[in-house]
C-alpha cells in the first residue's frame, strides 16, 4: 500500500473500509475511489468491450476511463466518487459489471 506520509500539512479523514472486488480494503474519508485503487496498487479500473485495460487518466472526471461499479451501479467515475464505509466497488468488464470477487 502506498500513500503520502502524514505531516503537519497533511491529515487524513477517519478510517473506513470499502470492499474492492470482494476484498475489504482500508480507505479514508475524503479519498476518492480512484485514490484508494492507486494506494492499493491497482492500476486498471475496467476493461473495454474489446478487453483492453483502462485506468485513471485525467483524474478530473472528463475522460470516463476510470469507470467502476459502485454499490451495483455501473459506469461510475472512480475519480469523482468519494468513499464511504461499507461501499462495494468492483471493476467493470466492457459494458457489463464483473461478478463480485473476480
Beta strands, then each sheet from edge to edge (+ up, - down):
strand 1: 15-20
strand 2: 23-28
strand 3: 44-47
strand 4: 53-55
strand 5: 67-70
strand 6: 73-77
strand 7: 88-93
strand 8: 96-97
sheet 1: 2+ 1- 7- 3- 4+
sheet 2: 2+ 1- 7- 5+ 6-
sheet 3: 2+ 1- 7- 8+
end
